[in-house]
Amino acid sequence: LTKAIRNLDQKIIVCKWENGWHFMRQRTDKSFPNHYKTAMAVWESIRNPVSKEQLLQIIN
C-alpha cells in the first residue's frame, strides 16, 4: 500500500465506481460511516441503476 492510502486508514472517504473504485475525497464532516445496510443499498443501486423507463412507468 502507498503512504497516501495508509493515511486514509480508519477515515471516511468518498469513492466513485468506474470499472473499479476511485478515491474522490475524505469526509472530514462525518464522524461515523454509513450503516452496512445503507452501503449495500447504494452498491446495489450502482450495480442495477433505475432506468428512465422504470421511473416513467411509476410516474404514469
Phi and psi in radians as a Rosetta constraint file:
Dihedral C 1 N 2 CA 2 C 2 CIRCULARHARMONIC -1.390 0.35
Dihedral N 2 CA 2 C 2 N 3 CIRCULARHARMONIC 2.815 0.35
Dihedral C 2 N 3 CA 3 C 3 CIRCULARHARMONIC -1.063 0.35
Dihedral N 3 CA 3 C 3 N 4 CIRCULARHARMONIC -0.678 0.35
Dihedral C 3 N 4 CA 4 C 4 CIRCULARHARMONIC -1.072 0.35
Dihedral N 4 CA 4 C 4 N 5 CIRCULARHARMONIC -0.727 0.35
Dihedral C 4 N 5 CA 5 C 5 CIRCULARHARMONIC -1.231 0.35
Dihedral N 5 CA 5 C 5 N 6 CIRCULARHARMONIC -0.721 0.35
Dihedral C 5 N 6 CA 6 C 6 CIRCULARHARMONIC -1.045 0.35
Dihedral N 6 CA 6 C 6 N 7 CIRCULARHARMONIC -0.613 0.35
Dihedral C 6 N 7 CA 7 C 7 CIRCULARHARMONIC -1.184 0.35
Dihedral N 7 CA 7 C 7 N 8 CIRCULARHARMONIC -0.294 0.35
Dihedral C 7 N 8 CA 8 C 8 CIRCULARHARMONIC -1.587 0.35
Dihedral N 8 CA 8 C 8 N 9 CIRCULARHARMONIC -0.041 0.35
Dihedral C 8 N 9 CA 9 C 9 CIRCULARHARMONIC -1.018 0.35
Dihedral N 9 CA 9 C 9 N 10 CIRCULARHARMONIC 2.311 0.35
Dihedral C 9 N 10 CA 10 C 10 CIRCULARHARMONIC 1.202 0.35
Dihedral N 10 CA 10 C 10 N 11 CIRCULARHARMONIC 0.279 0.35
Dihedral C 10 N 11 CA 11 C 11 CIRCULARHARMONIC -1.807 0.35
Dihedral N 11 CA 11 C 11 N 12 CIRCULARHARMONIC 2.759 0.35
Dihedral C 11 N 12 CA 12 C 12 CIRCULARHARMONIC -1.668 0.35
Dihedral N 12 CA 12 C 12 N 13 CIRCULARHARMONIC 2.184 0.35
Dihedral C 12 N 13 CA 13 C 13 CIRCULARHARMONIC -2.246 0.35
Dihedral N 13 CA 13 C 13 N 14 CIRCULARHARMONIC 2.863 0.35
Dihedral C 13 N 14 CA 14 C 14 CIRCULARHARMONIC -1.990 0.35
Dihedral N 14 CA 14 C 14 N 15 CIRCULARHARMONIC 2.301 0.35
Dihedral C 14 N 15 CA 15 C 15 CIRCULARHARMONIC -2.205 0.35
Dihedral N 15 CA 15 C 15 N 16 CIRCULARHARMONIC 2.846 0.35
Dihedral C 15 N 16 CA 16 C 16 CIRCULARHARMONIC -2.166 0.35
Dihedral N 16 CA 16 C 16 N 17 CIRCULARHARMONIC 2.734 0.35
Dihedral C 16 N 17 CA 17 C 17 CIRCULARHARMONIC -1.856 0.35
Dihedral N 17 CA 17 C 17 N 18 CIRCULARHARMONIC 2.030 0.35
Dihedral C 17 N 18 CA 18 C 18 CIRCULARHARMONIC -2.461 0.35
Dihedral N 18 CA 18 C 18 N 19 CIRCULARHARMONIC 1.446 0.35
Dihedral C 18 N 19 CA 19 C 19 CIRCULARHARMONIC 1.013 0.35
Dihedral N 19 CA 19 C 19 N 20 CIRCULARHARMONIC 0.507 0.35
Dihedral C 19 N 20 CA 20 C 20 CIRCULARHARMONIC 2.584 0.35
Dihedral N 20 CA 20 C 20 N 21 CIRCULARHARMONIC 2.830 0.35
Dihedral C 20 N 21 CA 21 C 21 CIRCULARHARMONIC -1.388 0.35
Dihedral N 21 CA 21 C 21 N 22 CIRCULARHARMONIC 2.378 0.35
Dihedral C 21 N 22 CA 22 C 22 CIRCULARHARMONIC -2.241 0.35
Dihedral N 22 CA 22 C 22 N 23 CIRCULARHARMONIC 2.196 0.35
Dihedral C 22 N 23 CA 23 C 23 CIRCULARHARMONIC -1.122 0.35
Dihedral N 23 CA 23 C 23 N 24 CIRCULARHARMONIC 2.384 0.35
Dihedral C 23 N 24 CA 24 C 24 CIRCULARHARMONIC -1.967 0.35
Dihedral N 24 CA 24 C 24 N 25 CIRCULARHARMONIC -0.927 0.35
Dihedral C 24 N 25 CA 25 C 25 CIRCULARHARMONIC -2.897 0.35
Dihedral N 25 CA 25 C 25 N 26 CIRCULARHARMONIC 2.871 0.35
Dihedral C 25 N 26 CA 26 C 26 CIRCULARHARMONIC -1.606 0.35
Dihedral N 26 CA 26 C 26 N 27 CIRCULARHARMONIC 2.503 0.35
Dihedral C 26 N 27 CA 27 C 27 CIRCULARHARMONIC -1.747 0.35
Dihedral N 27 CA 27 C 27 N 28 CIRCULARHARMONIC 1.554 0.35
Dihedral C 27 N 28 CA 28 C 28 CIRCULARHARMONIC -1.373 0.35
Dihedral N 28 CA 28 C 28 N 29 CIRCULARHARMONIC -0.193 0.35
Dihedral C 28 N 29 CA 29 C 29 CIRCULARHARMONIC -1.471 0.35
Dihedral N 29 CA 29 C 29 N 30 CIRCULARHARMONIC -0.131 0.35
Dihedral C 29 N 30 CA 30 C 30 CIRCULARHARMONIC -1.939 0.35
Dihedral N 30 CA 30 C 30 N 31 CIRCULARHARMONIC 2.410 0.35
Dihedral C 30 N 31 CA 31 C 31 CIRCULARHARMONIC -1.647 0.35
Dihedral N 31 CA 31 C 31 N 32 CIRCULARHARMONIC -0.465 0.35
Dihedral C 31 N 32 CA 32 C 32 CIRCULARHARMONIC -2.329 0.35
Dihedral N 32 CA 32 C 32 N 33 CIRCULARHARMONIC 2.535 0.35
Dihedral C 32 N 33 CA 33 C 33 CIRCULARHARMONIC -1.282 0.35
Dihedral N 33 CA 33 C 33 N 34 CIRCULARHARMONIC 2.961 0.35
Dihedral C 33 N 34 CA 34 C 34 CIRCULARHARMONIC -1.096 0.35
Dihedral N 34 CA 34 C 34 N 35 CIRCULARHARMONIC 2.674 0.35
Dihedral C 34 N 35 CA 35 C 35 CIRCULARHARMONIC -1.119 0.35
Dihedral N 35 CA 35 C 35 N 36 CIRCULARHARMONIC 2.663 0.35
Dihedral C 35 N 36 CA 36 C 36 CIRCULARHARMONIC -0.921 0.35
Dihedral N 36 CA 36 C 36 N 37 CIRCULARHARMONIC -0.788 0.35
Dihedral C 36 N 37 CA 37 C 37 CIRCULARHARMONIC -1.099 0.35
Dihedral N 37 CA 37 C 37 N 38 CIRCULARHARMONIC -0.657 0.35
Dihedral C 37 N 38 CA 38 C 38 CIRCULARHARMONIC -1.133 0.35
Dihedral N 38 CA 38 C 38 N 39 CIRCULARHARMONIC -0.805 0.35
Dihedral C 38 N 39 CA 39 C 39 CIRCULARHARMONIC -1.066 0.35
Dihedral N 39 CA 39 C 39 N 40 CIRCULARHARMONIC -0.719 0.35
Dihedral C 39 N 40 CA 40 C 40 CIRCULARHARMONIC -1.196 0.35
Dihedral N 40 CA 40 C 40 N 41 CIRCULARHARMONIC -0.618 0.35
Dihedral C 40 N 41 CA 41 C 41 CIRCULARHARMONIC -1.160 0.35
Dihedral N 41 CA 41 C 41 N 42 CIRCULARHARMONIC -0.688 0.35
Dihedral C 41 N 42 CA 42 C 42 CIRCULARHARMONIC -1.128 0.35
Dihedral N 42 CA 42 C 42 N 43 CIRCULARHARMONIC -0.775 0.35
Dihedral C 42 N 43 CA 43 C 43 CIRCULARHARMONIC -1.060 0.35
Dihedral N 43 CA 43 C 43 N 44 CIRCULARHARMONIC -0.715 0.35
Dihedral C 43 N 44 CA 44 C 44 CIRCULARHARMONIC -1.116 0.35
Dihedral N 44 CA 44 C 44 N 45 CIRCULARHARMONIC -0.666 0.35
Dihedral C 44 N 45 CA 45 C 45 CIRCULARHARMONIC -1.213 0.35
Dihedral N 45 CA 45 C 45 N 46 CIRCULARHARMONIC -0.480 0.35
Dihedral C 45 N 46 CA 46 C 46 CIRCULARHARMONIC -1.250 0.35
Dihedral N 46 CA 46 C 46 N 47 CIRCULARHARMONIC -0.776 0.35
Dihedral C 46 N 47 CA 47 C 47 CIRCULARHARMONIC -1.199 0.35
Dihedral N 47 CA 47 C 47 N 48 CIRCULARHARMONIC -0.653 0.35
Dihedral C 47 N 48 CA 48 C 48 CIRCULARHARMONIC -2.303 0.35
Dihedral N 48 CA 48 C 48 N 49 CIRCULARHARMONIC 1.308 0.35
Dihedral C 48 N 49 CA 49 C 49 CIRCULARHARMONIC -1.179 0.35
Dihedral N 49 CA 49 C 49 N 50 CIRCULARHARMONIC 2.671 0.35
Dihedral C 49 N 50 CA 50 C 50 CIRCULARHARMONIC -1.296 0.35
Dihedral N 50 CA 50 C 50 N 51 CIRCULARHARMONIC 2.293 0.35
Dihedral C 50 N 51 CA 51 C 51 CIRCULARHARMONIC -1.514 0.35
Dihedral N 51 CA 51 C 51 N 52 CIRCULARHARMONIC 2.840 0.35
Dihedral C 51 N 52 CA 52 C 52 CIRCULARHARMONIC -1.024 0.35
Dihedral N 52 CA 52 C 52 N 53 CIRCULARHARMONIC -0.715 0.35
Dihedral C 52 N 53 CA 53 C 53 CIRCULARHARMONIC -1.097 0.35
Dihedral N 53 CA 53 C 53 N 54 CIRCULARHARMONIC -0.726 0.35
Dihedral C 53 N 54 CA 54 C 54 CIRCULARHARMONIC -1.090 0.35
Dihedral N 54 CA 54 C 54 N 55 CIRCULARHARMONIC -0.744 0.35
Dihedral C 54 N 55 CA 55 C 55 CIRCULARHARMONIC -1.109 0.35
Dihedral N 55 CA 55 C 55 N 56 CIRCULARHARMONIC -0.743 0.35
Dihedral C 55 N 56 CA 56 C 56 CIRCULARHARMONIC -1.127 0.35
Dihedral N 56 CA 56 C 56 N 57 CIRCULARHARMONIC -0.617 0.35
Dihedral C 56 N 57 CA 57 C 57 CIRCULARHARMONIC -1.108 0.35
Dihedral N 57 CA 57 C 57 N 58 CIRCULARHARMONIC -0.673 0.35
Dihedral C 57 N 58 CA 58 C 58 CIRCULARHARMONIC -1.221 0.35
Dihedral N 58 CA 58 C 58 N 59 CIRCULARHARMONIC -0.715 0.35
Dihedral C 58 N 59 CA 59 C 59 CIRCULARHARMONIC -1.195 0.35
Dihedral N 59 CA 59 C 59 N 60 CIRCULARHARMONIC -0.735 0.35
